[in-house]
Amino acid sequence: MTLFHAALWAEVLKARRSKVPWFTALGFSLAPLMGGLFMVILKDPERARSMGLISAKAQLAAGVADWPTFFGLLAQATAVGGAMLFAIATAWVFGREFSDHTAKELLALPTPREANVGSKFAVVALWTAGLTALVLGIGLAVGAAVGLPGWSTALLWRGAGDLLASAGLTLALMSPVALFASMGRGYLPPLGWAILTIFLAQIVAALGWGAWFPWSVPALFSGLAGPRAAQVGLQSYALVALTCAAGLVGTLAWWHSADQTR
């Protein structure tokens, strides 16, 4: 077993023995369930009103109850909800060493620090991939239970691809969260950063500059603000990649030069 695999196994054990992954899974599972509720309302507004789900004066968002709309909702929920839940996962993986006072021991181990950082990023990637798969699985079950029309295998691949791409773009923006968790030595700085970027992403997108602000790109890609082609371009993906690279390099540099006596 290589040193990286040993570090990865240790990080996986830490996550498996924690309740935080279960809480994030519970929070993310609400997305397809709420999406299914919207589909029920859109499918039969009168019946939903008679059941007390909506009032007589409620204004429903434009859309139809079918599989394409439902897949779009799942992608949007992954982009928006993932910005916070993925940040929680990243902040926990990198910040727990300081809250548990194990950072000094970790830095003093003979294992290369790059292996420790790489294993942490790998766990974050596996964690978020599991959450995305959970959303897709529950979404398919909910959509089938509601009886949505418009199903096709081609649509499944396209919808799943958009969902995974939205999650991937969101995950790419988690490297600065890891950097703030490391520099801030805990949970609060990275979570504060995540909330700030979510807030700014909404404002910048509303002003029409979302394509040039990396944290707005996942939501715009998912179609939250309209057709994707009119919202994002090649520069949007390049900025996300540059942000991801900067966060990775910064995190590696911080851990490489960190003092284990502090």
N, C-alpha and C positions, 0 to 999 in steps of 0.2 A: 504493500500500500504506500503510495507516494505521500509526501507531506501535505500536498493540497487535498488529497482524498481524505486524509486523517482530519484535517481542519474542517472539511466539508461535512464529514460524519459527525463531528462534534457540534457543528452549527445546526445540523438537522435534528440532533437529539435535543438541543436546547429548545428549538421550535416545537418539537413534538410533545415535550413535557410542559409546555406553556398553554394557557387558556386563550391567549391573544389570537392565534389562528382561528379558533372556534368562534370568537366574537366577530372577527372580520368576515368569516364565512356567513355568519348569521346576518350581519348587516348587508352583505352583498346579495344574499338570497332574496332580500326584500324587493330588489329591482325587477326581476321577472314576475314576481307575484303582483306588484303594483301595475306592471305592464299588462298582465292578464286582466286585472280589474278594469283598466282603461279600455281594453278590448271588449270586455263584457258591456261596458257602458256604450261604446261606439256601435256595437253590434245591435243592441236593442235599447235605445235611450228611454223609451216609454216603460219598458219592464224595469230598467234600472231605477227610474224615478219612482215607480210603484213600490220598489223594495227599499226606498229611502236612501239609495246610493247617491243621488243627486237631487237637488231641489228643482222646482218648476222653472226657476229663473237662472239656473246654472248655464253657463256658456261653455260648451265643449270645444276643445281644440280641433282644428280642422284635421280630418283624417278619416280613414275607413278601417273597419275591423278586418284585416287580412294579414297574411304572413309577412309580406314586404314591410308593412307599417310596423308590425310587431318586432321584426328584426331590427328596424331602424331605432325603435325605442330601446332595445337591448344595447345597441351600440352606443347610443347617447348616454344611457345610464352608466355604462362601463366607463366612458370618458369622464363624465362628471363625478360620479361616485368613486371611481377609481382614483381620482386625484387626491381624495382624502384617505380612503382606505389603504391604497398602496403606500401613501406617505406614513400612515400609522405602522404598517408592516416594516417599512424601511427604518423608521425612527426606532422601532423596538429592536430590530436586529443589530443596529449600530449603537444605539444608546444604552441598551441594557447593561453593557459591560461597565459603564460608569455608575449607573444606579445601583448595580449589584456589587460595585467595588471590586470587580475582577479584571479591570483594564490593565492594572499594573502587572498582574500575573500573566495576562495574555501577551503583553508586550515583552515580558522577560523570557518567554518560551523560546527554544531554539528554532521553532518553526518560522520560516521566512514571513515577514509581515505582509508581503504581497500575497502569500497563500492565504493568510487569515482574511485579508480584505476581499480577495477573489471569492473565497468560500462564502462570505457574507452576502456579496452581490449575487452569487449563485442561488443561495437560499431565498433571497428576495424574488429572484426571477421564478423559481419553482413555486413559491408561495402565491405570487400574483397569477401565474399560469393556472394554478389550481382554482383560484377564485374565478378566473375567466371561464374555465371549463365548467365550474359549478353553475354560473349564470346561464351558460349555453344549455346545459343539461336540464336545469329546472325550466328554462324558457321553452324548450321543446316539449316538455311534459305539460306545461301550462297551456301552450298554444294548442296542443292536441286535445286537451280537456275542454277548452273553450270551443273547439270546433272551427278554427279559423280557415277560411278558404284561401286558395291561391298557392297551395303547396306544390313544390317541385324540387327535384334533386339539385337542379342548377341553382335554384333560389337558396337552398340550404348551403351550398358551397359559397355562394356570393355573400349571404348574410353572415355565415360563420367567419368568412374572410374579413369582412368589415369589422366584426366584433373583435377578432384577434388583432387586427391592425390598430383599432382604437386603443385596445389594451396595451399594445406594444409601444405606441407613441406616448401613452401615459407613463408606462414603465420607464421609458428612456429619460423622462424628466425627474426621476427619483434620485439620480446620482447627486444633484445638489443637496437633496434632503439628507443623504448619507454624509455629505461633507459637513453640513451644519450640525448633525448629530455628533459627529466626531469632534469638531472644533468647539461646540457648545457643551460637550461632555454630558449629554443627557437627552431627554425627550422634548423639553419645552422649545428650545431654539428651532429644531426641524419642524415641529408641528406649527409653530408660529410662522415659519417661512412658508409652509404649505398653505395655511389659511390666507396669507398675504397674496400669494400667487394666484389662488383661486379667485380672490376678490378682484385683483388687477386684471385677470383674464376676462372676467365678465365686462369690466369697464372698457378695456381696450377693444374687445370684440364689438361692443355696442357702438364705439366710435368709428368702427370700420377699419381698424388697424390690426385686427386679430391675426392676419396672415403673417405679420412681422413680429408677433409676440409668441414665443415658443409654447407658453402655457395655455394659449388659446387654441392652438392647432388641433389637439385631440378632439375637442368638442366640435370644432368646425368641420373636421374630417368626418365625424359621425353624422353630420347633417343637421346638427342642432339649430343652426342659424340659416339653413337653406341648402340649395344644391352645392355639392362639394366643389365642383369645378369653379364656381364663382367665388369661393371662400378661401381656398388654399392653393398654393402653387409650389413649384420646385424649391423656391427659397424658404418656404415654410418648413419643409422636411429637412433642408440643410441646416436651418437654425436649431431645430430639435436635435439633430445629430451633433452639432457643435456644442450645444448646452450639455448634452449627455457626456460628450468627451471631456469637456471642461470639469464637470463634476467628478468623473472617474479619475482623471489625472490629479485633481485637487485632493480627493480622498486618499488616493495612494500616496501622494506626497506628504500629507499630514501624518498618516500612520507610519510612514518610513522614517520621519524625523521626530516622532513623538517621544517624549522622555518617560521611561517606565517608572521613574521615581516619584512622579507627580500623581 
